[in-house]
Amino acid sequence: MAKRVGIITSGGDAPGMNAALRAVTRRGIALGYEMIGINRGFKGLLDGAFINLTIRSVSGIINTGGTILHTGRCAQTKTAAGMNRAVKAVKELSLEGLIIIGGDGSLAAGNTLSKKGIKIINIPASIDNDIYGTDETIGYDTALNTAVEAIDKIRDTATSHDRIFVVEIMGREHGFLTADVALAAGCEFIAVPEIKVDINRIASELKKGKEKGKTSEIIAFAEGCGSSYEFGEKIEKLTKLEVRVSNLGYIQRGGRPTARTRILASQFGHFAMNLFHRGKKNVLVGITNGELSVTSIEDAVKHKKKFNDSTVKVLKNLSV
């Protein structure tokens, strides 16, 4: 009887999860494993909701967003009782271990399970790109391109009406996505949680920009900085200029994954299954300086990814 491996896509969805799932499944089957897909994330594991994955069941999904296994948050993963139930479920399904595709919450759950004796490989998938141990996460490039395309369109109307726009970008705790979006879209200003926002300076510079003949000015505003609408109101009061706010919201999570995202997801999935087969456990796969890399789950959970403020400096120098 073939050994069984469970695959979970958990937490917030990210474009490319299906591509990673496809790679893990096909590589696992090629290595002689029976691949078990857990539906609806960790809640599905606790509820016993699973399906047998075949080569054909993952056909035609590399180009689709979301996850065919579905996902969701599961508060029970943060409790000892919930994690003990998860361990029991893994044993009842006769799984050799779990491949977990997700973000920081999935990483934390994987770390807890690994300490309880479950063999875990984590694959980082998050549009926030905030996972320590990898330069890039699955879905990041797609979300980046989605947000840049949206801001390009907002720029058209901003220019037509001589307006200032505050554009809210996802990122509850970090500004990695906002910083890269701002630079790629040519935004004039940025607000991220990692850097104290000087709203008076921004307002002063906005007024100077209008005096120099700028027809549009865009502020990329990370969700973690508070209310973009209140921020926009303050900017309008300080500048006496017309300000509009646009929250890009969940469009950043959806859509067809870019080629870069598909390639990364495929590499991560193939690499993760190879590591699992070789007996490696309790690690996060990633990419560092262009090379596939491995970080212990414990280290990935313990450390915070460093925000590179050089992007903000470049943005400031170019927004003249």
C-alpha positions as CSV (number, residue, x, y, z in Angstrom):
1,M,0.0,0.0,0.0
2,A,1.3,3.4,-1.0
3,K,2.3,5.9,1.8
4,R,-0.1,8.8,2.1
5,V,0.7,12.5,2.2
6,G,-1.8,15.2,3.1
7,I,-1.9,18.6,1.4
8,I,-3.5,21.6,2.9
9,T,-4.1,25.1,1.5
10,S,-4.9,27.3,4.5
11,G,-5.4,30.9,5.6
12,G,-5.8,33.7,3.1
13,D,-5.8,32.5,-0.5
14,A,-3.1,33.6,-2.9
15,P,-2.8,33.2,-6.7
16,G,-0.6,30.3,-7.5
17,M,-1.8,28.0,-4.7
18,N,-3.3,25.7,-7.3
19,A,0.0,25.6,-9.3
20,A,1.8,24.6,-6.1
21,L,-0.9,22.0,-5.3
22,R,-0.5,20.6,-8.8
23,A,3.3,20.3,-8.5
24,V,3.2,18.6,-5.1
25,T,0.5,16.2,-6.2
26,R,2.1,15.2,-9.5
27,R,5.6,14.9,-7.9
28,G,4.3,12.9,-5.0
29,I,2.4,10.4,-7.2
30,A,5.6,10.0,-9.4
31,L,7.5,9.2,-6.2
32,G,4.9,6.5,-5.3
33,Y,2.7,8.3,-2.7
34,E,-1.0,8.5,-2.4
35,M,-1.9,12.2,-2.2
36,I,-4.7,13.3,0.0
37,G,-6.2,16.8,-0.3
38,I,-7.6,18.3,2.8
39,N,-10.7,20.5,2.1
40,R,-11.2,23.9,3.7
41,G,-7.8,24.2,5.4
42,F,-7.3,23.0,9.0
43,K,-11.0,23.1,9.6
44,G,-11.4,20.3,7.0
45,L,-8.6,18.4,8.7
46,L,-10.5,18.5,12.0
47,D,-13.8,17.6,10.3
48,G,-12.3,14.8,8.3
49,A,-13.1,16.5,4.9
50,F,-10.6,15.1,2.4
51,I,-10.3,13.8,-1.2
52,N,-7.9,11.6,-3.1
53,L,-5.9,13.6,-5.5
54,T,-4.8,12.2,-8.9
55,I,-2.8,13.4,-11.8
56,R,-6.0,14.2,-13.6
57,S,-7.7,15.9,-10.7
58,V,-5.0,18.6,-10.8
59,S,-5.1,19.1,-14.5
60,G,-6.0,22.5,-15.9
61,I,-5.5,24.4,-12.6
62,I,-2.0,25.9,-13.0
63,N,-3.6,29.0,-14.6
64,T,-6.4,29.5,-12.0
65,G,-6.5,31.7,-8.9
66,G,-7.8,30.7,-5.5
67,T,-7.5,27.0,-4.4
68,I,-9.5,24.0,-5.6
69,L,-9.2,22.6,-2.0
70,H,-10.8,25.8,-0.6
71,T,-9.4,27.5,2.5
72,G,-10.4,29.4,5.5
73,R,-9.3,30.6,8.9
74,C,-9.5,28.1,11.8
75,A,-9.4,29.5,15.3
76,Q,-8.9,26.1,16.7
77,T,-5.3,25.9,15.4
78,K,-4.5,28.5,18.1
79,T,-5.6,26.2,20.9
80,A,-3.9,23.1,22.4
81,A,-7.1,21.2,22.1
82,G,-7.5,22.0,18.4
83,M,-3.9,21.0,17.6
84,N,-4.3,17.8,19.5
85,R,-7.4,17.0,17.4
86,A,-5.3,17.8,14.3
87,V,-2.6,15.3,15.3
88,K,-5.3,12.7,15.9
89,A,-6.8,13.4,12.5
90,V,-3.4,13.0,10.8
91,K,-3.0,9.6,12.4
92,E,-6.5,8.5,11.7
93,L,-5.9,9.3,8.0
94,S,-2.6,7.3,8.1
95,L,-0.7,10.3,6.7
96,E,3.1,10.2,6.7
97,G,2.9,14.0,7.1
98,L,1.5,17.2,5.7
99,I,2.5,19.7,3.0
100,I,1.0,23.0,4.1
101,I,0.6,25.8,1.5
102,G,-0.1,29.2,3.1
103,G,1.1,32.3,5.0
104,D,2.2,33.1,8.5
105,G,-0.8,31.5,10.2
106,S,-0.1,28.3,8.3
107,L,3.5,28.5,9.3
108,A,2.6,28.8,12.9
109,A,0.3,25.9,12.8
110,G,2.9,23.8,11.0
111,N,5.4,24.7,13.7
112,T,3.0,23.5,16.4
113,L,2.3,20.3,14.6
114,S,5.9,19.6,14.0
115,K,6.6,19.9,17.8
116,K,3.9,17.3,18.3
117,G,5.7,14.8,16.1
118,I,4.0,15.4,12.7
119,K,6.2,15.6,9.7
120,I,5.7,19.0,8.1
121,I,6.9,20.9,5.0
122,N,5.6,24.4,4.6
123,I,5.3,26.2,1.3
124,P,5.0,30.0,1.6
125,A,1.9,31.4,-0.2
126,S,0.9,35.0,0.6
127,I,0.4,38.2,-1.3
128,D,2.0,40.1,1.6
129,N,5.5,38.6,1.0
130,D,6.1,38.8,4.7
131,I,7.5,35.3,5.4
132,Y,11.0,35.1,6.8
133,G,13.2,32.6,5.0
134,T,12.2,33.4,1.4
135,D,12.8,36.4,-0.8
136,E,9.4,35.9,-2.4
137,T,6.1,34.1,-1.7
138,I,3.7,32.4,-4.0
139,G,1.1,35.0,-5.2
140,Y,3.2,38.1,-4.5
141,D,4.1,38.9,-8.1
142,T,0.5,38.4,-9.2
143,A,-0.9,40.7,-6.5
144,L,1.8,43.2,-7.4
145,N,0.9,43.3,-11.0
146,T,-2.9,43.5,-10.2
147,A,-2.4,46.5,-7.9
148,V,0.0,48.2,-10.4
149,E,-2.5,47.8,-13.2
150,A,-5.3,49.2,-11.0
151,I,-3.2,52.2,-10.1
152,D,-2.3,52.8,-13.8
153,K,-6.0,53.2,-14.4
154,I,-6.6,55.4,-11.4
155,R,-3.7,57.6,-12.7
156,D,-5.8,58.3,-15.8
157,T,-8.7,59.7,-13.9
158,A,-6.5,61.5,-11.4
159,T,-4.8,63.3,-14.2
160,S,-8.1,64.1,-16.0
161,H,-9.5,65.7,-12.8
162,D,-6.2,67.1,-11.3
163,R,-6.8,65.1,-8.2
164,I,-4.8,63.5,-5.4
165,F,-5.6,59.8,-4.8
166,V,-5.0,57.7,-1.7
167,V,-4.9,54.1,-2.8
168,E,-5.2,51.5,-0.1
169,I,-3.2,48.3,-0.7
170,M,-3.4,45.0,1.3
171,G,-0.9,44.4,4.2
172,R,-2.2,44.4,7.7
173,E,1.2,44.3,9.4
174,H,3.7,45.0,6.7
175,G,4.3,47.2,3.7
176,F,6.3,44.9,1.4
177,L,3.6,44.9,-1.2
178,T,2.8,48.6,-0.9
179,A,6.4,49.6,-1.3
180,D,6.9,47.6,-4.5
181,V,3.5,48.6,-5.9
182,A,4.3,52.3,-5.3
183,L,7.7,52.1,-7.0
184,A,6.3,50.2,-10.0
185,A,3.3,52.5,-10.4
186,G,5.3,55.7,-10.0
187,C,3.4,56.8,-6.9
188,E,4.6,60.0,-5.4
189,F,4.2,59.0,-1.7
190,I,3.9,55.9,0.5
191,A,2.5,55.1,3.9
192,V,3.7,51.7,5.4
193,P,3.6,50.4,9.0
194,E,7.4,50.1,9.2
195,I,8.0,53.8,8.8
196,K,6.4,56.6,10.8
197,V,4.1,58.6,8.5
198,D,4.6,62.4,8.6
199,I,1.3,63.5,7.2
200,N,2.3,67.2,7.5
201,R,5.4,66.7,5.3
202,I,3.3,64.7,2.7
203,A,0.7,67.5,2.6
204,S,3.4,70.1,2.2
205,E,5.0,68.2,-0.6
206,L,1.7,67.6,-2.3
207,K,1.0,71.4,-2.4
208,K,4.5,72.0,-3.8
209,G,3.8,69.4,-6.5
210,K,0.7,71.2,-7.6
211,E,2.6,74.5,-7.7
212,K,5.2,72.8,-10.0
213,G,2.4,71.8,-12.3
214,K,1.8,68.2,-11.4
215,T,-1.6,67.0,-12.7
216,S,-1.9,63.9,-10.5
217,E,-0.4,62.7,-7.3
218,I,-0.9,59.2,-5.8
219,I,-0.2,58.0,-2.3
220,A,0.1,54.2,-1.8
221,F,-1.3,53.5,1.6
222,A,-0.8,50.2,3.3
223,E,-3.9,48.7,5.1
224,G,-1.9,48.4,8.3
225,C,-1.5,52.2,8.6
226,G,-5.1,52.7,9.7
227,S,-8.1,54.1,7.9
228,S,-7.3,55.3,4.4
229,Y,-10.5,57.4,4.3
230,E,-9.5,59.3,7.5
231,F,-6.1,59.8,6.1
232,G,-7.5,61.1,2.9
233,E,-9.8,63.5,4.8
234,K,-6.8,64.9,6.7
235,I,-4.8,65.3,3.5
236,E,-7.7,67.3,2.0
237,K,-7.9,69.5,5.0
238,L,-4.2,70.2,5.1
239,T,-3.8,70.8,1.4
240,K,-7.2,72.3,0.5
241,L,-7.0,70.2,-2.6
242,E,-9.4,67.6,-3.9
243,V,-8.6,64.1,-2.6
244,R,-10.2,60.8,-3.5
245,V,-9.7,57.4,-1.8
246,S,-9.7,54.0,-3.5
247,N,-9.4,50.7,-1.6
248,L,-8.2,48.0,-4.0
249,G,-9.4,45.3,-1.6
250,Y,-9.8,41.7,-2.6
251,I,-9.0,42.0,-6.3
252,Q,-5.4,41.7,-5.1
253,R,-6.0,38.1,-4.0
254,G,-7.7,36.9,-7.1
255,G,-7.0,36.5,-10.8
256,R,-4.9,34.3,-13.0
257,P,-1.4,33.9,-11.6
258,T,1.4,35.5,-13.5
259,A,4.0,33.4,-15.2
260,R,6.5,34.3,-12.5
261,T,4.0,33.1,-9.8
262,R,3.3,29.9,-11.7
263,I,7.0,29.1,-12.1
264,L,7.8,29.8,-8.4
265,A,4.8,27.7,-7.2
266,S,5.8,24.8,-9.4
267,Q,9.4,25.0,-8.2
268,F,8.3,25.2,-4.6
269,G,5.9,22.3,-4.9
270,H,8.4,20.0,-6.7
271,F,11.1,20.9,-4.3
272,A,8.9,20.4,-1.2
273,M,7.9,16.9,-2.3
274,N,11.5,15.9,-3.1
275,L,12.5,17.1,0.4
276,F,9.6,15.1,2.0
277,H,10.7,12.0,0.1
278,R,14.3,12.4,1.2
279,G,13.2,12.4,4.9
280,K,13.5,16.2,5.4
281,K,10.9,17.5,7.8
282,N,9.8,20.6,9.7
283,V,11.1,23.1,7.2
284,L,9.9,26.0,5.0
285,V,10.9,26.0,1.4
286,G,11.9,29.3,-0.1
287,I,14.0,31.1,-2.6
288,T,17.1,33.1,-1.6
289,N,19.2,35.1,-4.0
290,G,17.7,33.1,-6.9
291,E,18.3,29.7,-5.4
292,L,15.8,27.3,-3.8
293,S,16.4,27.3,-0.1
294,V,15.3,25.6,3.2
295,T,14.7,27.3,6.6
296,S,13.6,25.5,9.7
297,I,9.9,26.2,10.5
298,E,10.9,27.3,14.0
299,D,13.4,29.9,12.7
300,A,10.8,31.1,10.1
301,V,8.3,31.6,12.9
302,K,10.8,33.2,15.3
303,H,12.2,35.8,13.0
304,K,10.5,38.8,11.3
305,K,11.3,39.5,7.6
306,K,13.3,42.8,7.4
307,F,11.6,45.6,5.5
308,N,14.0,47.1,2.9
309,D,13.5,50.9,3.2
310,S,15.8,51.5,0.2
311,T,12.7,51.1,-2.0
312,V,11.1,54.0,-0.2
313,K,14.3,56.1,-0.7
314,V,14.3,55.4,-4.4
315,L,10.6,56.3,-4.6
316,K,11.2,59.6,-2.9
317,N,14.1,60.5,-5.2
318,L,12.1,59.7,-8.3
319,S,8.8,61.4,-7.3
320,V,9.9,64.9,-8.2
